Amino acid sequence: MARKATNPDLDPVFSDQYNETRKKLAELVGTKKSDVYIWTGEAMLGLEAALVNTMTRGEKVLVIANGVFGEAFADLVKMHGGNPVVLESSWRRSVDASEVERTLASSGAEIVTLVHCDTPSALLNDLESVARVVKEKGALLIVDAVSSLGGVEIKVDDWGVDILIGGSQKVLNAPPGLTILTVSETAWEKIDRVDYKGFYMSLKLWKDMLDSRGIFPYTFTQPLLYALDEALNIIFEEGVQNVYKRHLKTRDASWAVLDALGLEPFPEAINYSSPTVTAIELPDGIDEAKLRRVAWEKYGVMLAGSWGRLKGRVVRIGHMGVQASAHYLILGYTALCAALNEQGYPADASKAVDAILSCYRS
């Protein structure tokens, strides 16, 4: 990020680097057919853009709502004049693909939204099975992969994901400020029919200007692209499959700690828990806000709370990217143990460390 800046609108070297970074992202998410774009703007930009470019006013959109961010898709649909058909499902397990199939058949929706990893509950949805059903029904699938991209395997082409949205700041460990988008041929057909007239969120504008003429629609941020490109280099140097295995091992170790400490994970089973984050139900009598404040101010570790109906009930430990390691997991859990002890819950940090190291030795 500290490299000398040029003028990204004019510098052909920067344009080449942008396109090389796009290729790396395409390889990471398993696509040779979809177009890949990197936009200046936090990943929320991509979630909103995916809808406004593909949805007509009054159109039914099937929103899979088994988490905070899953529910939030319904709000976006309403904001832009769509008609959300909300499929409510347990927040503790992946949505059942058969439920999606039945709701699609009865609702007549032509667009489906899914959050791959709903971070407030650490829930991991079974993207592959849901995508298969959506494709069989001929609907368009929009996927929020902000907290999973880079830490969980995704196969855009093989599974049939039409629009995938990612961000720079989660598993990729770059600073926030970039949206990652993949757009399938099926999505382009719908985008052409909708013909969205806005500017900053227009996917057609990027296709017409960048892909056809090699011109950025607006001035890009060089330092953030440098950071994203280096983040991808780090992943490929380790080996993508090795990165996925490391995240799975970290999830296993995190759950082993909860078992050792007598704490309850929020997801119903480990296969419903994302390899990038662990959500923990707090024992009775524990003040969540105080717990996190003590962990941060006294022990220097920032733990996450949760949102919506889980606010005050759940605390979370993120293990994304470089933090998916024994070192960071030990830091997180020793701070959590110390903060729990201060509120009278007996949490033995030595048991947490032993559980983590045992998993990493196996």
KACOR-V763961 format. One record per backbone hydrogen bond with DSSP energy under -0.5 kcal/mol. CO is the residue of the C=O (numbers start at 1). NH is the residue of the N-H. E is the energy in kcal/mol with one decimal. If there is no record, write none. Layout:
CO|NH|E / CO|NH|E
//
This chain:
6|8|-0.7 / 7|10|-1.7 / 7|11|-2.7 / 10|12|-0.6 / 11|15|-1.7 / 12|16|-2.1 / 13|17|-2.2 / 14|18|-2.6 / 15|19|-2.1 / 16|20|-2.2 / 17|21|-2.4 / 18|22|-2.1 / 19|23|-1.8 / 20|24|-1.8 / 21|25|-2.2 / 22|26|-2.4 / 23|27|-2.1 / 24|28|-2.3 / 25|29|-2.1 / 26|30|-0.5 / 26|31|-2.6 / 27|30|-0.7 / 29|156|-2.9 / 30|157|-2.1 / 35|183|-2.7 / 37|181|-2.6 / 39|41|-0.7 / 39|179|-2.4 / 42|45|-2.8 / 43|46|-0.7 / 43|47|-1.6 / 44|48|-2.2 / 45|49|-2.5 / 46|50|-2.3 / 47|51|-1.1 / 48|52|-2.4 / 49|53|-1.9 / 50|54|-0.5 / 51|54|-1.0 / 51|55|-2.1 / 56|59|-2.1 / 59|83|-3.3 / 60|110|-1.1 / 60|111|-0.7 / 61|63|-0.7 / 61|85|-3.1 / 62|64|-0.6 / 62|113|-2.6 / 63|65|-0.9 / 63|87|-2.9 / 64|66|-0.8 / 65|89|-1.2 / 67|71|-2.6 / 68|72|-1.5 / 69|73|-1.0 / 70|73|-0.7 / 70|74|-0.5 / 71|74|-1.3 / 71|75|-0.9 / 72|76|-1.8 / 73|77|-2.4 / 74|78|-2.3 / 75|79|-2.4 / 76|80|-1.5 / 77|82|-3.0 / 78|81|-1.8 / 81|58|-3.7 / 82|84|-0.6 / 83|61|-2.0 / 84|86|-0.7 / 85|63|-2.3 / 85|87|-0.6 / 86|88|-0.9 / 87|65|-2.3 / 90|93|-0.7 / 92|268|-3.4 / 96|99|-0.8 / 96|100|-1.6 / 97|101|-2.4 / 98|102|-2.4 / 99|103|-2.4 / 100|104|-2.5 / 101|105|-2.1 / 102|106|-2.1 / 103|107|-2.3 / 104|108|-2.1 / 110|140|-2.8 / 111|62|-2.9 / 112|142|-3.1 / 113|64|-1.9 / 114|116|-0.6 / 114|144|-2.7 / 116|118|-0.5 / 116|125|-3.2 / 117|119|-1.2 / 118|121|-1.7 / 118|122|-0.8 / 118|123|-1.4 / 119|122|-0.6 / 122|274|-2.9 / 123|118|-2.2 / 123|125|-0.6 / 125|127|-1.7 / 126|130|-2.0 / 127|131|-2.9 / 128|132|-1.9 / 129|133|-1.6 / 130|134|-2.4 / 131|135|-2.4 / 132|136|-2.1 / 133|137|-1.7 / 134|139|-2.2 / 135|138|-1.3 / 140|112|-3.1 / 140|142|-0.6 / 141|162|-1.1 / 141|163|-2.2 / 142|114|-2.1 / 143|145|-0.9 / 143|165|-2.5 / 144|116|-2.7 / 144|117|-0.6 / 145|148|-1.1 / 145|149|-2.6 / 148|151|-2.7 / 148|152|-1.8 / 152|150|-0.6 / 154|156|-0.5 / 155|159|-2.5 / 156|160|-1.5 / 156|161|-2.1 / 162|184|-2.2 / 163|143|-3.0 / 164|182|-1.7 / 165|145|-2.7 / 166|180|-2.6 / 168|174|-2.0 / 170|173|-1.4 / 177|41|-3.1 / 178|168|-1.3 / 179|39|-2.8 / 180|166|-2.6 / 181|37|-2.8 / 182|164|-1.2 / 183|35|-2.7 / 184|188|-2.1 / 185|189|-1.8 / 186|190|-1.6 / 187|191|-2.8 / 188|192|-2.6 / 189|193|-1.5 / 190|194|-2.6 / 191|195|-2.6 / 199|202|-1.8 / 201|203|-0.6 / 202|206|-0.9 / 203|207|-2.0 / 204|208|-3.1 / 205|209|-2.6 / 206|210|-1.4 / 206|211|-1.6 / 207|212|-1.1 / 209|213|-1.4 / 209|215|-2.1 / 210|214|-1.3 / 220|222|-0.8 / 221|225|-1.3 / 222|226|-2.5 / 223|227|-2.1 / 224|228|-2.5 / 225|229|-2.8 / 226|230|-2.2 / 227|231|-2.3 / 228|232|-2.1 / 229|233|-2.1 / 230|234|-2.3 / 231|235|-1.7 / 232|236|-2.5 / 233|237|-2.4 / 234|238|-1.8 / 235|239|-2.0 / 239|243|-2.2 / 240|244|-2.1 / 241|245|-2.3 / 242|246|-2.2 / 243|247|-2.0 / 244|248|-2.2 / 245|249|-2.5 / 246|250|-1.9 / 247|251|-2.2 / 248|252|-2.4 / 249|253|-2.4 / 250|254|-2.5 / 251|255|-2.4 / 252|256|-2.0 / 253|257|-1.8 / 254|258|-1.7 / 255|259|-2.0 / 256|260|-2.1 / 257|261|-2.1 / 258|262|-0.8 / 258|263|-2.5 / 259|262|-0.6 / 263|265|-0.5 / 264|281|-3.1 / 269|272|-1.8 / 270|273|-1.6 / 272|124|-2.7 / 274|277|-1.1 / 276|319|-2.6 / 278|317|-2.3 / 279|266|-2.6 / 280|315|-2.2 / 281|264|-0.7 / 283|286|-1.7 / 285|287|-0.5 / 286|288|-0.8 / 287|291|-2.6 / 288|292|-2.3 / 289|293|-2.1 / 290|294|-2.7 / 291|295|-2.2 / 292|296|-2.0 / 293|297|-3.1 / 294|298|-2.2 / 294|299|-1.0 / 295|301|-2.5 / 296|300|-1.1 / 301|303|-0.8 / 304|316|-3.5 / 307|310|-2.0 / 308|311|-1.6 / 310|313|-2.1 / 310|314|-1.4 / 313|282|-2.7 / 315|280|-2.9 / 316|304|-2.1 / 316|318|-0.5 / 317|278|-2.4 / 320|323|-2.1 / 321|324|-1.8 / 323|325|-2.1 / 325|329|-2.0 / 326|330|-2.6 / 327|331|-2.0 / 328|332|-2.5 / 329|333|-2.6 / 330|334|-2.4 / 331|335|-1.7 / 332|336|-2.0 / 333|337|-2.7 / 334|338|-2.1 / 335|339|-2.3 / 336|340|-2.6 / 337|341|-2.5 / 338|342|-1.5 / 339|343|-0.6 / 340|343|-1.2 / 340|345|-2.3 / 341|344|-1.7 / 344|346|-0.6 / 345|347|-0.9 / 346|348|-0.5 / 347|349|-0.8 / 348|351|-0.7 / 348|352|-1.4 / 349|353|-2.5 / 350|354|-2.3 / 351|355|-2.3 / 352|356|-2.1 / 353|357|-2.7 / 354|358|-2.3 / 355|359|-1.6 / 356|360|-2.0 / 357|361|-1.6 / 358|362|-1.1
//
